[in-house]
Amino acid sequence: MNKQAIIDSINETLSHDPSAKRACLYVYDYLQNCKTDHLKHITINDLRNASCADDVVLFKVINYLTGQSLPLLSIGYEYIVGNEIHLLDEEEVDSILKDDVLYFDGYPVKNWKENTFIFFYANKELEGYQND
């Protein structure tokens, strides 16, 4: 899908919600202008700032950009302890959500929710169309 097709998809799919459409186009423009390395780790604050929207609209944009209709972004999770960042794979996240406990080095972690963060990264669909 080329840049114009992506823009057309956003305009068409979100035409019923002008604020979400505008915010999504802002986020797409932001992603287009990110350095390739930054596309590997995009925070919720990056998206919030780019969208110029409130959280309700931002979550609509995130749902759209991580959904099946225009999957430009994927969701990742990381557990941060001090200066150490541990990426959590899909299997670990499923287990954490199911059991409501995070095991680190074989031991359950107290207050794991305070140190587990969501981030986003570009899918191949986006990687080929950003400006470096």
Buried (B, 14 or more C-beta within 10 A) or exposed (E): EEEEEBBEBBEEBBEEBEBBBBBBBBBBEBBEEBEEEBBBBBEBEBBBEBBBBEEEBBBBBBEBBBEEEBBBBBEBBBBEEEEEEBEBEEEBBEBBEEEEEBEBEEEEBEEBEEBBBEBBBBBEEBBEBBEE
